Amino acid sequence: MRGHISRRGKSSWRLKFDIGRDANGKRQIRYVTVRGKRADAERELARLINDLHNGVLVDPAKVTVEEYIRKWLDGPHGLANKTAERYLELGENQIFPTLGHVLLQRLRPSDVKSWHEHLLKDGRKHGGPLSARTVGHAHRVLHRALQVAVKTEVLARNVASAVPPPKVEADEIEILDQGEVATLLDGLQGHWLHPIAAVDLATGLRRGEVLGLQWDDIDLDGASLRVERALEETKRHGLQFKPPKTKHGRRTLSLPPSAVTILREHRVKQLEMRLALGLGKPPGDALVFSRFDGSPIPPRQLTKEWAEICASRGLPRVTFHALRHTHASALIAAGLDVVMISRRLGHANPTVTLNIYGHLFRRNDDAAAHAIESVLQARPEC
């Protein structure tokens, strides 16, 4: 049995193949849309025909929400490993218990609405309401999965589009003031987290980016560093280096003098440690922040030890990500424009920066009022 492949768009293909006849002798045709190169379409067609011959071809009408989402996340989904892991976690905890058994093609907007109401009332694993923010995250996973089903013609429409996620009240992000920064850095003296915290405050790097830094990325004489990769940790794939989060993630940042001094001191201590262990001088691609043997520090370990050291030493009880927020806040307070701040933070575009820090820009709007007042008060000379 052979199938047919036809082009639908620049990078999408329609597969057509005969799956036999129904009880009335009517010929049945299956259509599937595949995105990618023609070779991808050919492989998918071969797989589908093989499944048909082996009697394991799944009828889309019999696929449940849980089966579809699991299959999507287990295949070539195009998501980052960490994102796929988080999506599956949201599926297992928030989507599958309520909607998992529903047939995908029988899912209705009313089901999605009832699901939201259930999660907001009693959606926690051991009972109790879920936050609107978490419900929104779960909704986006369902919406994205259904959108894939629409693109591949498994569904005619995305029913999650008809029901908006719960409204989330804007939360104040964690930001350290000048005194708290000093307290934090003083309290971390002598701990391996001190140089990491100092560099993160100076650069605003994401956790994975700071743990992915290599000495080749840093120019101490030129007081700059390049962001070339990030360290990612997932249950399925373990520790992996990957490109930065966005296409603007690869960037070069200037370093303040204090950060250069801390990095020089850290490099000397790292070299002394390696020599004491008989490891020799570190190569250029050695990690800036690593375990004693040069291996990567797992991001989860950093987060865990960060919380423990802040608690045990009576330091400000904030997440490690608060250092990135503090860096951004300092740039805004200094009057830097949003485009420059966005580039320094490695955001996809300035809109992302404004969505996160827009309220901080508004706090500094007095400067705009003063600027326009000087124009309004100006008088032409007679």
C-alpha positions as a Markdown table, in Angstrom:
| # | Residue | x | y | z |
|---|---|---|---|---|
| 1 | Met | 0.0 | 0.0 | 0.0 |
| 2 | Arg | 1.4 | 3.4 | -1.0 |
| 3 | Gly | 0.5 | 6.9 | 0.1 |
| 4 | His | 0.8 | 10.3 | -1.5 |
| 5 | Ile | 2.7 | 13.4 | -0.4 |
| 6 | Ser | 1.8 | 16.9 | -1.5 |
| 7 | Arg | 3.1 | 20.3 | -0.5 |
| 8 | Arg | 0.9 | 22.5 | 1.6 |
| 9 | Gly | 3.2 | 25.4 | 2.4 |
| 10 | Lys | 6.8 | 26.4 | 2.5 |
| 11 | Ser | 7.6 | 23.8 | 5.1 |
| 12 | Ser | 4.4 | 21.7 | 5.5 |
| 13 | Trp | 3.2 | 18.6 | 3.7 |
| 14 | Arg | -0.1 | 16.7 | 3.4 |
| 15 | Leu | 0.1 | 12.9 | 3.6 |
| 16 | Lys | -2.7 | 10.9 | 2.1 |
| 17 | Phe | -3.1 | 7.2 | 2.4 |
| 18 | Asp | -5.8 | 4.5 | 2.2 |
| 19 | Ile | -6.7 | 2.8 | 5.4 |
| 20 | Gly | -9.1 | 0.3 | 4.0 |
| 21 | Arg | -12.9 | 0.1 | 3.8 |
| 22 | Asp | -15.5 | 0.6 | 6.5 |
| 23 | Ala | -18.4 | -1.8 | 7.3 |
| 24 | Asn | -20.4 | -0.6 | 4.3 |
| 25 | Gly | -17.5 | -1.1 | 1.9 |
| 26 | Lys | -16.8 | 2.6 | 1.6 |
| 27 | Arg | -13.1 | 3.5 | 1.0 |
| 28 | Gln | -11.5 | 5.4 | 3.9 |
| 29 | Ile | -8.8 | 7.9 | 3.4 |
| 30 | Arg | -6.6 | 9.3 | 6.1 |
| 31 | Tyr | -5.0 | 12.8 | 5.8 |
| 32 | Val | -2.2 | 14.0 | 8.0 |
| 33 | Thr | -0.2 | 17.3 | 7.9 |
| 34 | Val | 3.5 | 17.2 | 8.6 |
| 35 | Arg | 5.8 | 20.2 | 9.2 |
| 36 | Gly | 9.5 | 20.1 | 8.1 |
| 37 | Lys | 11.4 | 18.9 | 5.1 |
| 38 | Arg | 10.0 | 16.4 | 2.5 |
| 39 | Ala | 12.3 | 13.8 | 4.1 |
| 40 | Asp | 10.4 | 14.3 | 7.4 |
| 41 | Ala | 7.1 | 13.8 | 5.5 |
| 42 | Glu | 8.4 | 10.6 | 3.9 |
| 43 | Arg | 9.5 | 9.2 | 7.2 |
| 44 | Glu | 6.2 | 10.0 | 8.8 |
| 45 | Leu | 4.2 | 8.4 | 5.9 |
| 46 | Ala | 6.4 | 5.3 | 6.1 |
| 47 | Arg | 5.7 | 5.1 | 9.9 |
| 48 | Leu | 2.0 | 5.5 | 9.5 |
| 49 | Ile | 1.7 | 2.8 | 6.8 |
| 50 | Asn | 3.9 | 0.5 | 8.9 |
| 51 | Asp | 1.6 | 1.0 | 11.9 |
| 52 | Leu | -1.4 | 0.3 | 9.6 |
| 53 | His | 0.1 | -3.0 | 8.4 |
| 54 | Asn | 0.9 | -4.0 | 12.0 |
| 55 | Gly | -2.6 | -3.1 | 13.2 |
| 56 | Val | -1.4 | -0.4 | 15.6 |
| 57 | Leu | -2.5 | 2.8 | 13.7 |
| 58 | Val | -4.5 | 5.0 | 16.1 |
| 59 | Asp | -7.8 | 6.3 | 15.1 |
| 60 | Pro | -7.8 | 10.1 | 16.0 |
| 61 | Ala | -11.4 | 9.8 | 17.1 |
| 62 | Lys | -10.4 | 7.4 | 19.9 |
| 63 | Val | -7.4 | 9.4 | 21.2 |
| 64 | Thr | -7.8 | 11.0 | 24.6 |
| 65 | Val | -6.5 | 14.3 | 25.7 |
| 66 | Glu | -3.8 | 12.6 | 27.9 |
| 67 | Glu | -2.7 | 10.2 | 25.1 |
| 68 | Tyr | -2.4 | 13.0 | 22.6 |
| 69 | Ile | -0.4 | 15.4 | 24.9 |
| 70 | Arg | 1.9 | 12.6 | 26.0 |
| 71 | Lys | 2.6 | 11.5 | 22.4 |
| 72 | Trp | 3.2 | 15.2 | 21.4 |
| 73 | Leu | 5.7 | 15.7 | 24.2 |
| 74 | Asp | 7.4 | 12.4 | 23.5 |
| 75 | Gly | 7.9 | 13.2 | 19.8 |
| 76 | Pro | 9.7 | 15.9 | 17.8 |
| 77 | His | 7.9 | 18.8 | 19.6 |
| 78 | Gly | 10.5 | 21.5 | 18.9 |
| 79 | Leu | 10.4 | 22.6 | 22.6 |
| 80 | Ala | 13.4 | 23.1 | 24.8 |
| 81 | Asn | 14.0 | 20.0 | 27.0 |
| 82 | Lys | 13.3 | 22.0 | 30.2 |
| 83 | Thr | 10.1 | 23.4 | 28.7 |
| 84 | Ala | 8.9 | 19.9 | 27.6 |
| 85 | Glu | 9.6 | 18.6 | 31.1 |
| 86 | Arg | 7.6 | 21.5 | 32.7 |
| 87 | Tyr | 4.7 | 20.9 | 30.2 |
| 88 | Leu | 4.5 | 17.2 | 31.1 |
| 89 | Glu | 4.6 | 18.1 | 34.8 |
| 90 | Leu | 1.7 | 20.5 | 34.3 |
| 91 | Gly | -0.1 | 17.8 | 32.3 |
| 92 | Glu | 0.3 | 15.2 | 35.0 |
| 93 | Asn | -0.6 | 17.4 | 37.9 |
| 94 | Gln | -3.2 | 19.8 | 36.4 |
| 95 | Ile | -4.6 | 18.5 | 33.1 |
| 96 | Phe | -4.7 | 14.7 | 33.1 |
| 97 | Pro | -6.6 | 14.2 | 36.4 |
| 98 | Thr | -9.6 | 16.1 | 35.1 |
| 99 | Leu | -9.4 | 16.2 | 31.3 |
| 100 | Gly | -7.1 | 13.3 | 30.5 |
| 101 | His | -9.8 | 10.8 | 29.9 |
| 102 | Val | -11.8 | 13.0 | 27.6 |
| 103 | Leu | -11.6 | 12.1 | 23.9 |
| 104 | Leu | -9.6 | 14.8 | 22.1 |
| 105 | Gln | -12.3 | 15.3 | 19.4 |
| 106 | Arg | -15.0 | 15.5 | 22.1 |
| 107 | Leu | -13.4 | 18.2 | 24.1 |
| 108 | Arg | -15.6 | 21.3 | 24.3 |
| 109 | Pro | -15.2 | 24.9 | 25.6 |
| 110 | Ser | -17.5 | 24.0 | 28.5 |
| 111 | Asp | -15.1 | 21.3 | 29.5 |
| 112 | Val | -12.3 | 23.8 | 29.6 |
| 113 | Lys | -14.3 | 26.3 | 31.6 |
| 114 | Ser | -15.3 | 23.6 | 34.2 |
| 115 | Trp | -11.7 | 22.5 | 34.4 |
| 116 | His | -10.6 | 26.1 | 35.2 |
| 117 | Glu | -13.3 | 26.3 | 37.9 |
| 118 | His | -12.2 | 23.0 | 39.5 |
| 119 | Leu | -8.5 | 23.9 | 39.6 |
| 120 | Leu | -9.2 | 27.3 | 41.1 |
| 121 | Lys | -11.4 | 25.6 | 43.8 |
| 122 | Asp | -9.6 | 22.3 | 44.5 |
| 123 | Gly | -6.8 | 21.8 | 42.1 |
| 124 | Arg | -3.9 | 21.1 | 44.4 |
| 125 | Lys | -2.5 | 17.6 | 44.6 |
| 126 | His | -3.5 | 17.2 | 48.2 |
| 127 | Gly | -6.5 | 19.5 | 48.1 |
| 128 | Gly | -7.0 | 23.2 | 48.1 |
| 129 | Pro | -7.2 | 25.9 | 45.4 |
| 130 | Leu | -4.6 | 26.6 | 42.8 |
| 131 | Ser | -3.4 | 30.1 | 42.0 |
| 132 | Ala | -4.7 | 31.7 | 38.8 |
| 133 | Arg | -1.1 | 31.9 | 37.6 |
| 134 | Thr | -0.6 | 28.1 | 37.8 |
| 135 | Val | -4.0 | 27.5 | 36.1 |
| 136 | Gly | -2.9 | 29.9 | 33.4 |
| 137 | His | 0.3 | 27.9 | 32.8 |
| 138 | Ala | -1.7 | 24.7 | 32.6 |
| 139 | His | -4.1 | 26.4 | 30.2 |
| 140 | Arg | -1.3 | 27.4 | 27.9 |
| 141 | Val | 0.0 | 23.8 | 27.7 |
| 142 | Leu | -3.5 | 22.6 | 26.7 |
| 143 | His | -3.9 | 25.4 | 24.2 |
| 144 | Arg | -0.5 | 24.7 | 22.6 |
| 145 | Ala | -1.2 | 21.0 | 22.4 |
| 146 | Leu | -4.6 | 21.6 | 20.8 |
| 147 | Gln | -3.0 | 24.1 | 18.3 |
| 148 | Val | -0.6 | 21.4 | 17.2 |
| 149 | Ala | -3.6 | 19.1 | 16.7 |
| 150 | Val | -5.3 | 21.8 | 14.5 |
| 151 | Lys | -2.2 | 22.2 | 12.4 |
| 152 | Thr | -1.9 | 18.5 | 11.8 |
| 153 | Glu | -5.7 | 18.3 | 11.0 |
| 154 | Val | -6.5 | 16.0 | 14.0 |
| 155 | Leu | -8.9 | 18.8 | 15.2 |
| 156 | Ala | -10.9 | 21.3 | 13.3 |
| 157 | Arg | -10.6 | 24.1 | 15.9 |
| 158 | Asn | -8.8 | 24.9 | 19.2 |
| 159 | Val | -11.5 | 24.9 | 21.9 |
| 160 | Ala | -9.1 | 26.3 | 24.4 |
| 161 | Ser | -9.1 | 29.6 | 22.4 |
| 162 | Ala | -12.7 | 30.1 | 23.2 |
| 163 | Val | -12.1 | 30.2 | 27.0 |
| 164 | Pro | -9.5 | 32.7 | 28.3 |
| 165 | Pro | -7.4 | 31.6 | 31.3 |
| 166 | Pro | -8.1 | 33.2 | 34.7 |
| 167 | Lys | -6.9 | 36.7 | 35.1 |
| 168 | Val | -3.7 | 37.0 | 37.1 |
| 169 | Glu | -3.1 | 40.0 | 39.3 |
| 170 | Ala | 0.3 | 41.5 | 38.7 |
| 171 | Asp | 2.8 | 40.5 | 41.5 |
| 172 | Glu | 5.6 | 42.6 | 42.7 |
| 173 | Ile | 8.9 | 41.0 | 41.6 |
| 174 | Glu | 11.6 | 40.4 | 44.1 |
| 175 | Ile | 14.2 | 43.2 | 44.1 |
| 176 | Leu | 16.9 | 43.9 | 46.7 |
| 177 | Asp | 17.6 | 47.5 | 47.7 |
| 178 | Gln | 21.2 | 48.8 | 48.0 |
| 179 | Gly | 21.4 | 47.9 | 51.7 |
| 180 | Glu | 20.1 | 44.4 | 51.2 |
| 181 | Val | 22.7 | 43.8 | 48.3 |
| 182 | Ala | 25.5 | 44.8 | 50.7 |
| 183 | Thr | 24.1 | 42.6 | 53.4 |
| 184 | Leu | 23.8 | 39.7 | 51.0 |
| 185 | Leu | 27.3 | 40.0 | 49.6 |
| 186 | Asp | 28.9 | 40.5 | 53.0 |
| 187 | Gly | 27.0 | 37.5 | 54.4 |
| 188 | Leu | 28.2 | 35.2 | 51.5 |
| 189 | Gln | 31.9 | 36.0 | 52.1 |
| 190 | Gly | 33.9 | 32.7 | 52.1 |
| 191 | His | 31.1 | 30.7 | 50.5 |
| 192 | Trp | 31.3 | 29.3 | 47.0 |
| 193 | Leu | 28.1 | 31.2 | 46.1 |
| 194 | His | 29.7 | 34.6 | 46.8 |
| 195 | Pro | 31.4 | 35.1 | 43.4 |
| 196 | Ile | 28.4 | 33.7 | 41.5 |
| 197 | Ala | 26.0 | 36.1 | 43.3 |
| 198 | Ala | 28.4 | 39.1 | 42.7 |
| 199 | Val | 28.7 | 38.3 | 39.0 |
| 200 | Asp | 25.0 | 37.7 | 38.6 |
| 201 | Leu | 24.2 | 41.0 | 40.3 |
| 202 | Ala | 26.7 | 42.7 | 37.9 |
| 203 | Thr | 25.3 | 41.1 | 34.7 |
| 204 | Gly | 21.7 | 40.0 | 35.3 |
| 205 | Leu | 22.4 | 36.6 | 33.8 |
| 206 | Arg | 19.9 | 33.8 | 34.0 |
| 207 | Arg | 20.9 | 30.9 | 36.4 |
| 208 | Gly | 21.8 | 28.6 | 33.5 |
| 209 | Glu | 23.8 | 31.3 | 31.7 |
| 210 | Val | 26.0 | 32.0 | 34.7 |
| 211 | Leu | 26.6 | 28.3 | 35.3 |
| 212 | Gly | 27.5 | 27.9 | 31.6 |
| 213 | Leu | 30.2 | 30.6 | 31.5 |
| 214 | Gln | 33.7 | 29.5 | 30.4 |
| 215 | Trp | 36.9 | 31.4 | 31.0 |
| 216 | Asp | 37.2 | 31.8 | 27.2 |
| 217 | Asp | 34.0 | 33.9 | 27.4 |
| 218 | Ile | 35.5 | 36.4 | 29.8 |
| 219 | Asp | 37.9 | 39.2 | 28.9 |
| 220 | Leu | 39.1 | 40.5 | 32.3 |
| 221 | Asp | 41.4 | 43.1 | 30.7 |
| 222 | Gly | 38.6 | 44.4 | 28.5 |
| 223 | Ala | 36.1 | 44.1 | 31.3 |
| 224 | Ser | 33.5 | 42.1 | 29.3 |
| 225 | Leu | 32.0 | 38.7 | 29.0 |
| 226 | Arg | 30.1 | 36.9 | 26.2 |
| 227 | Val | 27.0 | 34.8 | 26.8 |
| 228 | Glu | 27.3 | 31.8 | 24.5 |
| 229 | Arg | 25.5 | 28.9 | 26.2 |
| 230 | Ala | 23.4 | 28.0 | 29.2 |
| 231 | Leu | 23.4 | 24.9 | 31.5 |
| 232 | Glu | 20.1 | 23.0 | 31.5 |
| 233 | Glu | 19.1 | 20.3 | 33.9 |
| 234 | Thr | 16.1 | 17.9 | 33.2 |
| 235 | Lys | 15.1 | 14.6 | 34.7 |
| 236 | Arg | 15.2 | 12.9 | 31.3 |
| 237 | His | 18.4 | 14.3 | 29.8 |
| 238 | Gly | 20.4 | 15.3 | 32.9 |
| 239 | Leu | 22.8 | 18.2 | 32.5 |
| 240 | Gln | 23.2 | 19.6 | 29.1 |
| 241 | Phe | 24.7 | 22.8 | 27.6 |
| 242 | Lys | 22.4 | 24.5 | 25.1 |
| 243 | Pro | 22.2 | 27.8 | 23.2 |
| 244 | Pro | 20.8 | 30.8 | 25.1 |
| 245 | Lys | 17.1 | 31.0 | 25.6 |
| 246 | Thr | 16.4 | 33.5 | 22.8 |
| 247 | Lys | 18.1 | 34.5 | 19.6 |
| 248 | His | 19.1 | 37.7 | 21.4 |
| 249 | Gly | 20.5 | 35.6 | 24.2 |
| 250 | Arg | 24.0 | 35.5 | 22.6 |
| 251 | Arg | 25.4 | 38.8 | 23.8 |
| 252 | Thr | 28.4 | 40.6 | 25.0 |
| 253 | Leu | 28.2 | 42.5 | 28.3 |
| 254 | Ser | 30.5 | 45.0 | 29.9 |
| 255 | Leu | 31.6 | 44.3 | 33.5 |
| 256 | Pro | 31.9 | 46.8 | 36.4 |
| 257 | Pro | 35.3 | 47.0 | 38.0 |
| 258 | Ser | 34.1 | 45.3 | 41.2 |
| 259 | Ala | 33.0 | 42.3 | 39.2 |
| 260 | Val | 36.3 | 42.1 | 37.4 |
| 261 | Thr | 38.2 | 42.2 | 40.7 |
| 262 | Ile | 36.0 | 39.4 | 42.1 |
| 263 | Leu | 36.5 | 37.3 | 39.0 |
| 264 | Arg | 40.3 | 37.7 | 39.2 |
| 265 | Glu | 40.3 | 36.6 | 42.8 |
| 266 | His | 38.0 | 33.7 | 42.0 |
| 267 | Arg | 40.3 | 32.6 | 39.1 |
| 268 | Val | 43.4 | 32.6 | 41.4 |
| 269 | Lys | 41.5 | 30.5 | 44.1 |
| 270 | Gln | 40.3 | 28.1 | 41.4 |
| 271 | Leu | 43.8 | 27.7 | 40.0 |
| 272 | Glu | 45.2 | 27.1 | 43.5 |
| 273 | Met | 42.5 | 24.4 | 44.2 |
| 274 | Arg | 43.3 | 22.6 | 40.9 |
| 275 | Leu | 47.0 | 22.6 | 41.6 |
| 276 | Ala | 46.4 | 21.3 | 45.1 |
| 277 | Leu | 44.4 | 18.4 | 43.5 |
| 278 | Gly | 47.0 | 17.8 | 40.9 |
| 279 | Leu | 44.7 | 18.8 | 38.0 |
| 280 | Gly | 47.0 | 21.5 | 36.6 |
| 281 | Lys | 46.1 | 24.8 | 34.9 |
| 282 | Pro | 42.5 | 24.9 | 33.7 |
| 283 | Pro | 42.0 | 25.0 | 29.9 |
| 284 | Gly | 40.3 | 27.9 | 28.2 |
| 285 | Asp | 37.0 | 26.1 | 27.9 |
| 286 | Ala | 36.9 | 25.3 | 31.7 |
| 287 | Leu | 33.8 | 26.5 | 33.5 |
| 288 | Val | 34.1 | 29.7 | 35.5 |
| 289 | Phe | 31.9 | 28.3 | 38.2 |
| 290 | Ser | 32.1 | 24.6 | 38.8 |
| 291 | Arg | 32.6 | 21.8 | 41.3 |
| 292 | Phe | 36.1 | 21.2 | 42.6 |
| 293 | Asp | 36.9 | 18.8 | 39.8 |
| 294 | Gly | 35.7 | 21.2 | 37.1 |
| 295 | Ser | 32.3 | 19.5 | 36.4 |
| 296 | Pro | 29.2 | 21.6 | 36.1 |
| 297 | Ile | 27.2 | 22.7 | 39.2 |
| 298 | Pro | 23.6 | 21.4 | 38.7 |
| 299 | Pro | 21.2 | 24.3 | 38.6 |
| 300 | Arg | 18.9 | 22.6 | 41.1 |
| 301 | Gln | 21.8 | 22.3 | 43.5 |
| 302 | Leu | 22.5 | 26.0 | 43.3 |
| 303 | Thr | 18.9 | 26.8 | 44.0 |
| 304 | Lys | 18.8 | 24.5 | 47.0 |
| 305 | Glu | 22.0 | 25.7 | 48.5 |
| 306 | Trp | 21.0 | 29.3 | 47.9 |
| 307 | Ala | 17.9 | 28.9 | 50.0 |
| 308 | Glu | 19.8 | 27.1 | 52.7 |
| 309 | Ile | 22.6 | 29.6 | 53.0 |
| 310 | Cys | 20.2 | 32.6 | 53.0 |
| 311 | Ala | 18.3 | 30.9 | 55.8 |
| 312 | Ser | 21.2 | 29.8 | 57.9 |
| 313 | Arg | 23.1 | 33.1 | 57.7 |
| 314 | Gly | 20.1 | 35.3 | 58.2 |
| 315 | Leu | 20.3 | 36.9 | 54.7 |
| 316 | Pro | 17.5 | 38.3 | 52.7 |
| 317 | Arg | 15.1 | 35.5 | 51.9 |
| 318 | Val | 14.8 | 35.9 | 48.1 |
| 319 | Thr | 15.2 | 33.5 | 45.2 |
| 320 | Phe | 18.4 | 33.5 | 43.2 |
| 321 | His | 16.4 | 34.9 | 40.2 |
| 322 | Ala | 15.9 | 38.1 | 42.4 |
| 323 | Leu | 19.5 | 39.0 | 41.5 |
| 324 | Arg | 18.6 | 39.3 | 37.9 |
| 325 | His | 15.6 | 41.4 | 38.8 |
| 326 | Thr | 17.8 | 43.6 | 41.0 |
| 327 | His | 20.2 | 44.1 | 38.1 |
| 328 | Ala | 17.3 | 45.2 | 35.8 |
| 329 | Ser | 15.9 | 47.5 | 38.4 |
| 330 | Ala | 19.3 | 49.2 | 38.8 |
| 331 | Leu | 19.5 | 49.8 | 35.0 |
| 332 | Ile | 16.0 | 51.3 | 35.0 |
| 333 | Ala | 16.8 | 53.5 | 38.0 |
| 334 | Ala | 19.9 | 54.7 | 36.1 |
| 335 | Gly | 17.7 | 55.9 | 33.3 |
| 336 | Leu | 18.8 | 53.4 | 30.6 |
| 337 | Asp | 16.3 | 53.0 | 27.8 |
| 338 | Val | 14.2 | 49.8 | 27.5 |
| 339 | Val | 15.9 | 48.6 | 24.3 |
| 340 | Met | 19.3 | 48.7 | 25.8 |
| 341 | Ile | 18.1 | 46.9 | 29.0 |
| 342 | Ser | 16.3 | 44.3 | 26.9 |
| 343 | Arg | 19.5 | 43.5 | 25.0 |
| 344 | Arg | 21.5 | 43.3 | 28.2 |
| 345 | Leu | 19.0 | 40.9 | 29.7 |
| 346 | Gly | 18.9 | 38.8 | 26.5 |
| 347 | His | 15.1 | 39.2 | 26.1 |
| 348 | Ala | 13.5 | 38.3 | 22.8 |
| 349 | Asn | 12.3 | 41.9 | 22.4 |
| 350 | Pro | 11.7 | 45.0 | 24.5 |
| 351 | Thr | 8.0 | 44.0 | 25.0 |
| 352 | Val | 9.1 | 41.1 | 27.2 |
| 353 | Thr | 11.1 | 43.6 | 29.3 |
| 354 | Leu | 8.2 | 45.9 | 29.6 |
| 355 | Asn | 5.8 | 43.1 | 30.6 |
| 356 | Ile | 8.1 | 42.2 | 33.5 |
| 357 | Tyr | 9.4 | 45.6 | 34.6 |
| 358 | Gly | 6.9 | 48.0 | 33.2 |
| 359 | His | 5.8 | 49.1 | 36.7 |
| 360 | Leu | 9.4 | 50.1 | 37.5 |
| 361 | Phe | 9.5 | 52.4 | 34.4 |
| 362 | Arg | 6.3 | 54.0 | 35.6 |
| 363 | Arg | 7.9 | 54.8 | 38.9 |
| 364 | Asn | 10.5 | 56.9 | 37.1 |
| 365 | Asp | 8.0 | 58.8 | 35.0 |
| 366 | Asp | 8.6 | 62.0 | 37.0 |
| 367 | Ala | 11.6 | 62.6 | 34.8 |
| 368 | Ala | 9.4 | 62.6 | 31.8 |
| 369 | Ala | 7.1 | 65.1 | 33.4 |
| 370 | His | 10.0 | 67.4 | 34.3 |
| 371 | Ala | 11.4 | 67.1 | 30.7 |
| 372 | Ile | 8.2 | 68.1 | 29.0 |
| 373 | Glu | 7.6 | 70.9 | 31.6 |
| 374 | Ser | 10.9 | 72.6 | 30.5 |
| 375 | Val | 9.5 | 72.6 | 26.9 |
| 376 | Leu | 6.1 | 74.0 | 27.9 |
| 377 | Gln | 7.7 | 76.7 | 30.0 |
| 378 | Ala | 10.1 | 77.8 | 27.3 |
| 379 | Arg | 9.3 | 81.2 | 25.9 |
| 380 | Pro | 10.4 | 82.5 | 22.4 |
| 381 | Glu | 12.7 | 85.5 | 22.6 |
| 382 | Cys | 11.1 | 88.7 | 21.3 |
